[in-house]
Amino acid sequence: MIDCTHNEQVKAMPDAEVLAAYERTNGEPGNPEADALLAELKRRNLGE
C-alpha cells in the first residue's frame, strides 16, 4: 500500500502507477488514499 499522506511520494510516481493505485481504492469520497490519488490524477490532467 502506498502512503498517500506523503504527497511527494505520490508526485514521484509514474502516471500508470498513480492510476493503478487509485483503481485499487474504493474511490469513495472521504477515503484519504483515494482522495490523494484522485487529486494527483487531476493535477496531471488524467482524472475526471
mmJSON file of the N, C-alpha and C atoms, coordinates in Angstrom:
{"data_MODEL":{"atom_site":{
"group_PDB":["ATOM","ATOM","ATOM","ATOM","ATOM","ATOM","ATOM","ATOM","ATOM","ATOM","ATOM","ATOM","ATOM","ATOM","ATOM","ATOM","ATOM","ATOM","ATOM","ATOM","ATOM","ATOM","ATOM","ATOM","ATOM","ATOM","ATOM","ATOM","ATOM","ATOM","ATOM","ATOM","ATOM","ATOM","ATOM","ATOM","ATOM","ATOM","ATOM","ATOM","ATOM","ATOM","ATOM","ATOM","ATOM","ATOM","ATOM","ATOM","ATOM","ATOM","ATOM","ATOM","ATOM","ATOM","ATOM","ATOM","ATOM","ATOM","ATOM","ATOM","ATOM","ATOM","ATOM","ATOM","ATOM","ATOM","ATOM","ATOM","ATOM","ATOM","ATOM","ATOM","ATOM","ATOM","ATOM","ATOM","ATOM","ATOM","ATOM","ATOM","ATOM","ATOM","ATOM","ATOM","ATOM","ATOM","ATOM","ATOM","ATOM","ATOM","ATOM","ATOM","ATOM","ATOM","ATOM","ATOM","ATOM","ATOM","ATOM","ATOM","ATOM","ATOM","ATOM","ATOM","ATOM","ATOM","ATOM","ATOM","ATOM","ATOM","ATOM","ATOM","ATOM","ATOM","ATOM","ATOM","ATOM","ATOM","ATOM","ATOM","ATOM","ATOM","ATOM","ATOM","ATOM","ATOM","ATOM","ATOM","ATOM","ATOM","ATOM","ATOM","ATOM","ATOM","ATOM","ATOM","ATOM","ATOM","ATOM","ATOM","ATOM","ATOM","ATOM","ATOM"],
"id":[1,2,3,4,5,6,7,8,9,10,11,12,13,14,15,16,17,18,19,20,21,22,23,24,25,26,27,28,29,30,31,32,33,34,35,36,37,38,39,40,41,42,43,44,45,46,47,48,49,50,51,52,53,54,55,56,57,58,59,60,61,62,63,64,65,66,67,68,69,70,71,72,73,74,75,76,77,78,79,80,81,82,83,84,85,86,87,88,89,90,91,92,93,94,95,96,97,98,99,100,101,102,103,104,105,106,107,108,109,110,111,112,113,114,115,116,117,118,119,120,121,122,123,124,125,126,127,128,129,130,131,132,133,134,135,136,137,138,139,140,141,142,143,144],
"type_symbol":["N","C","C","N","C","C","N","C","C","N","C","C","N","C","C","N","C","C","N","C","C","N","C","C","N","C","C","N","C","C","N","C","C","N","C","C","N","C","C","N","C","C","N","C","C","N","C","C","N","C","C","N","C","C","N","C","C","N","C","C","N","C","C","N","C","C","N","C","C","N","C","C","N","C","C","N","C","C","N","C","C","N","C","C","N","C","C","N","C","C","N","C","C","N","C","C","N","C","C","N","C","C","N","C","C","N","C","C","N","C","C","N","C","C","N","C","C","N","C","C","N","C","C","N","C","C","N","C","C","N","C","C","N","C","C","N","C","C","N","C","C","N","C","C"],
"label_atom_id":["N","CA","C","N","CA","C","N","CA","C","N","CA","C","N","CA","C","N","CA","C","N","CA","C","N","CA","C","N","CA","C","N","CA","C","N","CA","C","N","CA","C","N","CA","C","N","CA","C","N","CA","C","N","CA","C","N","CA","C","N","CA","C","N","CA","C","N","CA","C","N","CA","C","N","CA","C","N","CA","C","N","CA","C","N","CA","C","N","CA","C","N","CA","C","N","CA","C","N","CA","C","N","CA","C","N","CA","C","N","CA","C","N","CA","C","N","CA","C","N","CA","C","N","CA","C","N","CA","C","N","CA","C","N","CA","C","N","CA","C","N","CA","C","N","CA","C","N","CA","C","N","CA","C","N","CA","C","N","CA","C","N","CA","C","N","CA","C"],
"label_alt_id":[null,null,null,null,null,null,null,null,null,null,null,null,null,null,null,null,null,null,null,null,null,null,null,null,null,null,null,null,null,null,null,null,null,null,null,null,null,null,null,null,null,null,null,null,null,null,null,null,null,null,null,null,null,null,null,null,null,null,null,null,null,null,null,null,null,null,null,null,null,null,null,null,null,null,null,null,null,null,null,null,null,null,null,null,null,null,null,null,null,null,null,null,null,null,null,null,null,null,null,null,null,null,null,null,null,null,null,null,null,null,null,null,null,null,null,null,null,null,null,null,null,null,null,null,null,null,null,null,null,null,null,null,null,null,null,null,null,null,null,null,null,null,null,null],
"label_comp_id":["MET","MET","MET","ILE","ILE","ILE","ASP","ASP","ASP","CYS","CYS","CYS","THR","THR","THR","HIS","HIS","HIS","ASN","ASN","ASN","GLU","GLU","GLU","GLN","GLN","GLN","VAL","VAL","VAL","LYS","LYS","LYS","ALA","ALA","ALA","MET","MET","MET","PRO","PRO","PRO","ASP","ASP","ASP","ALA","ALA","ALA","GLU","GLU","GLU","VAL","VAL","VAL","LEU","LEU","LEU","ALA","ALA","ALA","ALA","ALA","ALA","TYR","TYR","TYR","GLU","GLU","GLU","ARG","ARG","ARG","THR","THR","THR","ASN","ASN","ASN","GLY","GLY","GLY","GLU","GLU","GLU","PRO","PRO","PRO","GLY","GLY","GLY","ASN","ASN","ASN","PRO","PRO","PRO","GLU","GLU","GLU","ALA","ALA","ALA","ASP","ASP","ASP","ALA","ALA","ALA","LEU","LEU","LEU","LEU","LEU","LEU","ALA","ALA","ALA","GLU","GLU","GLU","LEU","LEU","LEU","LYS","LYS","LYS","ARG","ARG","ARG","ARG","ARG","ARG","ASN","ASN","ASN","LEU","LEU","LEU","GLY","GLY","GLY","GLU","GLU","GLU"],
"label_asym_id":["A","A","A","A","A","A","A","A","A","A","A","A","A","A","A","A","A","A","A","A","A","A","A","A","A","A","A","A","A","A","A","A","A","A","A","A","A","A","A","A","A","A","A","A","A","A","A","A","A","A","A","A","A","A","A","A","A","A","A","A","A","A","A","A","A","A","A","A","A","A","A","A","A","A","A","A","A","A","A","A","A","A","A","A","A","A","A","A","A","A","A","A","A","A","A","A","A","A","A","A","A","A","A","A","A","A","A","A","A","A","A","A","A","A","A","A","A","A","A","A","A","A","A","A","A","A","A","A","A","A","A","A","A","A","A","A","A","A","A","A","A","A","A","A"],
"label_entity_id":["1","1","1","1","1","1","1","1","1","1","1","1","1","1","1","1","1","1","1","1","1","1","1","1","1","1","1","1","1","1","1","1","1","1","1","1","1","1","1","1","1","1","1","1","1","1","1","1","1","1","1","1","1","1","1","1","1","1","1","1","1","1","1","1","1","1","1","1","1","1","1","1","1","1","1","1","1","1","1","1","1","1","1","1","1","1","1","1","1","1","1","1","1","1","1","1","1","1","1","1","1","1","1","1","1","1","1","1","1","1","1","1","1","1","1","1","1","1","1","1","1","1","1","1","1","1","1","1","1","1","1","1","1","1","1","1","1","1","1","1","1","1","1","1"],
"label_seq_id":[1,1,1,2,2,2,3,3,3,4,4,4,5,5,5,6,6,6,7,7,7,8,8,8,9,9,9,10,10,10,11,11,11,12,12,12,13,13,13,14,14,14,15,15,15,16,16,16,17,17,17,18,18,18,19,19,19,20,20,20,21,21,21,22,22,22,23,23,23,24,24,24,25,25,25,26,26,26,27,27,27,28,28,28,29,29,29,30,30,30,31,31,31,32,32,32,33,33,33,34,34,34,35,35,35,36,36,36,37,37,37,38,38,38,39,39,39,40,40,40,41,41,41,42,42,42,43,43,43,44,44,44,45,45,45,46,46,46,47,47,47,48,48,48],
"pdbx_PDB_ins_code":[null,null,null,null,null,null,null,null,null,null,null,null,null,null,null,null,null,null,null,null,null,null,null,null,null,null,null,null,null,null,null,null,null,null,null,null,null,null,null,null,null,null,null,null,null,null,null,null,null,null,null,null,null,null,null,null,null,null,null,null,null,null,null,null,null,null,null,null,null,null,null,null,null,null,null,null,null,null,null,null,null,null,null,null,null,null,null,null,null,null,null,null,null,null,null,null,null,null,null,null,null,null,null,null,null,null,null,null,null,null,null,null,null,null,null,null,null,null,null,null,null,null,null,null,null,null,null,null,null,null,null,null,null,null,null,null,null,null,null,null,null,null,null,null],
"Cartn_x":[0.84,0.0,0.886,0.478,1.208,0.735,1.679,1.315,1.03,-0.219,-0.617,-0.67,-0.413,-0.355,0.95,1.897,3.168,3.095,2.648,2.366,3.571,4.782,5.973,6.157,5.808,5.902,4.94,3.732,2.735,3.174,3.679,4.117,5.245,6.05,7.177,6.772,5.553,5.101,4.793,5.07,4.667,3.142,2.646,1.203,0.485,1.005,0.336,0.241,1.25,1.24,0.211,0.087,-0.918,-2.313,-2.534,-3.835,-4.151,-3.178,-3.39,-3.677,-2.959,-3.182,-4.587,-5.015,-6.37,-7.416,-7.21,-8.166,-8.259,-7.215,-7.239,-8.009,-8.295,-9.084,-10.557,-11.398,-12.829,-13.324,-12.477,-12.844,-13.881,-14.241,-15.257,-14.707,-15.475,-15.069,-14.901,-13.88,-13.607,-12.558,-12.246,-11.157,-9.869,-9.024,-7.839,-6.916,-6.747,-5.887,-6.494,-7.767,-8.435,-8.449,-8.709,-8.746,-7.395,-6.321,-4.978,-4.601,-4.922,-4.595,-5.429,-6.697,-7.548,-7.065,-6.664,-6.134,-4.897,-4.05,-2.841,-3.199,-4.169,-4.602,-5.158,-5.923,-6.472,-5.356,-4.375,-3.25,-2.512,-2.448,-1.765,-2.699,-3.917,-4.934,-5.231,-5.234,-5.543,-6.857,-7.415,-8.634,-9.843,-10.944,-12.227,-12.196],
"Cartn_y":[-1.176,0.0,1.24,2.237,3.482,4.425,5.093,6.074,7.389,7.612,8.785,10.05,9.925,11.129,11.87,11.218,11.85,12.226,13.447,13.919,13.814,14.009,13.942,12.542,11.53,10.152,9.946,10.468,10.317,11.095,12.305,13.119,12.458,11.647,10.993,9.73,9.265,8.036,8.278,7.291,7.402,7.437,8.028,8.147,6.814,5.79,4.483,3.93,4.182,3.683,4.43,5.74,6.518,6.028,5.841,5.363,3.976,3.078,1.721,1.755,2.601,2.705,3.241,4.233,4.775,3.701,2.93,1.883,0.804,0.637,-0.344,0.17,1.47,2.016,1.868,2.17,2.103,3.366,4.398,5.642,6.466,6.046,6.752,8.069,9.155,10.413,10.213,10.812,10.64,9.586,8.766,7.805,8.586,8.773,9.617,9.178,7.876,7.378,7.696,7.395,7.664,9.153,9.977,11.424,11.963,11.501,11.973,11.545,10.323,9.828,10.531,10.754,11.454,12.888,13.542,14.904,14.923,13.92,13.857,13.571,12.693,12.419,13.677,14.442,15.7,16.705,16.77,17.691,17.382,16.104,15.672,15.663,16.125,16.105,14.701,13.757,12.361,11.913,12.736,12.358,13.077,12.852,13.446,14.951],
"Cartn_z":[0.0,0.0,0.0,-0.71,-0.817,0.273,0.927,1.938,1.231,0.911,0.13,0.957,2.242,3.053,2.803,2.156,1.792,0.316,0.08,-1.264,-2.193,-1.676,-2.521,-3.092,-2.33,-2.809,-3.972,-3.852,-4.911,-6.151,-5.964,-7.101,-7.88,-7.205,-7.864,-8.635,-8.424,-9.071,-10.548,-11.401,-12.813,-12.933,-14.017,-14.24,-14.085,-14.723,-14.703,-13.287,-12.474,-11.102,-10.255,-10.464,-9.738,-10.119,-11.402,-11.871,-11.314,-11.352,-10.83,-9.33,-8.598,-7.155,-6.876,-7.646,-7.461,-7.754,-8.795,-9.155,-8.082,-7.28,-6.186,-4.973,-4.925,-3.816,-4.161,-3.192,-3.47,-4.157,-4.215,-4.882,-4.156,-2.95,-2.182,-1.642,-1.791,-1.167,0.341,0.895,2.315,2.589,1.594,1.731,1.474,2.494,2.334,1.191,1.025,-0.043,-1.409,-1.575,-2.85,-3.156,-2.139,-2.34,-2.791,-2.161,-2.513,-3.93,-4.266,-5.609,-6.669,-6.401,-7.354,-7.556,-6.478,-6.596,-7.48,-7.33,-8.162,-9.621,-9.846,-11.212,-11.864,-11.112,-11.654,-11.92,-11.023,-11.194,-12.497,-12.832,-14.063,-15.275,-15.092,-16.14,-16.623,-15.691,-16.023,-15.396,-14.515,-13.801,-14.342,-13.683,-14.079,-13.994],
"occupancy":[1.0,1.0,1.0,1.0,1.0,1.0,1.0,1.0,1.0,1.0,1.0,1.0,1.0,1.0,1.0,1.0,1.0,1.0,1.0,1.0,1.0,1.0,1.0,1.0,1.0,1.0,1.0,1.0,1.0,1.0,1.0,1.0,1.0,1.0,1.0,1.0,1.0,1.0,1.0,1.0,1.0,1.0,1.0,1.0,1.0,1.0,1.0,1.0,1.0,1.0,1.0,1.0,1.0,1.0,1.0,1.0,1.0,1.0,1.0,1.0,1.0,1.0,1.0,1.0,1.0,1.0,1.0,1.0,1.0,1.0,1.0,1.0,1.0,1.0,1.0,1.0,1.0,1.0,1.0,1.0,1.0,1.0,1.0,1.0,1.0,1.0,1.0,1.0,1.0,1.0,1.0,1.0,1.0,1.0,1.0,1.0,1.0,1.0,1.0,1.0,1.0,1.0,1.0,1.0,1.0,1.0,1.0,1.0,1.0,1.0,1.0,1.0,1.0,1.0,1.0,1.0,1.0,1.0,1.0,1.0,1.0,1.0,1.0,1.0,1.0,1.0,1.0,1.0,1.0,1.0,1.0,1.0,1.0,1.0,1.0,1.0,1.0,1.0,1.0,1.0,1.0,1.0,1.0,1.0],
"B_iso_or_equiv":[0.0,0.0,0.0,0.0,0.0,0.0,0.0,0.0,0.0,0.0,0.0,0.0,0.0,0.0,0.0,0.0,0.0,0.0,0.0,0.0,0.0,0.0,0.0,0.0,0.0,0.0,0.0,0.0,0.0,0.0,0.0,0.0,0.0,0.0,0.0,0.0,0.0,0.0,0.0,0.0,0.0,0.0,0.0,0.0,0.0,0.0,0.0,0.0,0.0,0.0,0.0,0.0,0.0,0.0,0.0,0.0,0.0,0.0,0.0,0.0,0.0,0.0,0.0,0.0,0.0,0.0,0.0,0.0,0.0,0.0,0.0,0.0,0.0,0.0,0.0,0.0,0.0,0.0,0.0,0.0,0.0,0.0,0.0,0.0,0.0,0.0,0.0,0.0,0.0,0.0,0.0,0.0,0.0,0.0,0.0,0.0,0.0,0.0,0.0,0.0,0.0,0.0,0.0,0.0,0.0,0.0,0.0,0.0,0.0,0.0,0.0,0.0,0.0,0.0,0.0,0.0,0.0,0.0,0.0,0.0,0.0,0.0,0.0,0.0,0.0,0.0,0.0,0.0,0.0,0.0,0.0,0.0,0.0,0.0,0.0,0.0,0.0,0.0,0.0,0.0,0.0,0.0,0.0,0.0],
"pdbx_formal_charge":[null,null,null,null,null,null,null,null,null,null,null,null,null,null,null,null,null,null,null,null,null,null,null,null,null,null,null,null,null,null,null,null,null,null,null,null,null,null,null,null,null,null,null,null,null,null,null,null,null,null,null,null,null,null,null,null,null,null,null,null,null,null,null,null,null,null,null,null,null,null,null,null,null,null,null,null,null,null,null,null,null,null,null,null,null,null,null,null,null,null,null,null,null,null,null,null,null,null,null,null,null,null,null,null,null,null,null,null,null,null,null,null,null,null,null,null,null,null,null,null,null,null,null,null,null,null,null,null,null,null,null,null,null,null,null,null,null,null,null,null,null,null,null,null],
"auth_seq_id":[1,1,1,2,2,2,3,3,3,4,4,4,5,5,5,6,6,6,7,7,7,8,8,8,9,9,9,10,10,10,11,11,11,12,12,12,13,13,13,14,14,14,15,15,15,16,16,16,17,17,17,18,18,18,19,19,19,20,20,20,21,21,21,22,22,22,23,23,23,24,24,24,25,25,25,26,26,26,27,27,27,28,28,28,29,29,29,30,30,30,31,31,31,32,32,32,33,33,33,34,34,34,35,35,35,36,36,36,37,37,37,38,38,38,39,39,39,40,40,40,41,41,41,42,42,42,43,43,43,44,44,44,45,45,45,46,46,46,47,47,47,48,48,48],
"auth_comp_id":["MET","MET","MET","ILE","ILE","ILE","ASP","ASP","ASP","CYS","CYS","CYS","THR","THR","THR","HIS","HIS","HIS","ASN","ASN","ASN","GLU","GLU","GLU","GLN","GLN","GLN","VAL","VAL","VAL","LYS","LYS","LYS","ALA","ALA","ALA","MET","MET","MET","PRO","PRO","PRO","ASP","ASP","ASP","ALA","ALA","ALA","GLU","GLU","GLU","VAL","VAL","VAL","LEU","LEU","LEU","ALA","ALA","ALA","ALA","ALA","ALA","TYR","TYR","TYR","GLU","GLU","GLU","ARG","ARG","ARG","THR","THR","THR","ASN","ASN","ASN","GLY","GLY","GLY","GLU","GLU","GLU","PRO","PRO","PRO","GLY","GLY","GLY","ASN","ASN","ASN","PRO","PRO","PRO","GLU","GLU","GLU","ALA","ALA","ALA","ASP","ASP","ASP","ALA","ALA","ALA","LEU","LEU","LEU","LEU","LEU","LEU","ALA","ALA","ALA","GLU","GLU","GLU","LEU","LEU","LEU","LYS","LYS","LYS","ARG","ARG","ARG","ARG","ARG","ARG","ASN","ASN","ASN","LEU","LEU","LEU","GLY","GLY","GLY","GLU","GLU","GLU"],
"auth_asym_id":["A","A","A","A","A","A","A","A","A","A","A","A","A","A","A","A","A","A","A","A","A","A","A","A","A","A","A","A","A","A","A","A","A","A","A","A","A","A","A","A","A","A","A","A","A","A","A","A","A","A","A","A","A","A","A","A","A","A","A","A","A","A","A","A","A","A","A","A","A","A","A","A","A","A","A","A","A","A","A","A","A","A","A","A","A","A","A","A","A","A","A","A","A","A","A","A","A","A","A","A","A","A","A","A","A","A","A","A","A","A","A","A","A","A","A","A","A","A","A","A","A","A","A","A","A","A","A","A","A","A","A","A","A","A","A","A","A","A","A","A","A","A","A","A"],
"auth_atom_id":["N","CA","C","N","CA","C","N","CA","C","N","CA","C","N","CA","C","N","CA","C","N","CA","C","N","CA","C","N","CA","C","N","CA","C","N","CA","C","N","CA","C","N","CA","C","N","CA","C","N","CA","C","N","CA","C","N","CA","C","N","CA","C","N","CA","C","N","CA","C","N","CA","C","N","CA","C","N","CA","C","N","CA","C","N","CA","C","N","CA","C","N","CA","C","N","CA","C","N","CA","C","N","CA","C","N","CA","C","N","CA","C","N","CA","C","N","CA","C","N","CA","C","N","CA","C","N","CA","C","N","CA","C","N","CA","C","N","CA","C","N","CA","C","N","CA","C","N","CA","C","N","CA","C","N","CA","C","N","CA","C","N","CA","C","N","CA","C"],
"pdbx_PDB_model_num":[1,1,1,1,1,1,1,1,1,1,1,1,1,1,1,1,1,1,1,1,1,1,1,1,1,1,1,1,1,1,1,1,1,1,1,1,1,1,1,1,1,1,1,1,1,1,1,1,1,1,1,1,1,1,1,1,1,1,1,1,1,1,1,1,1,1,1,1,1,1,1,1,1,1,1,1,1,1,1,1,1,1,1,1,1,1,1,1,1,1,1,1,1,1,1,1,1,1,1,1,1,1,1,1,1,1,1,1,1,1,1,1,1,1,1,1,1,1,1,1,1,1,1,1,1,1,1,1,1,1,1,1,1,1,1,1,1,1,1,1,1,1,1,1]
}}}
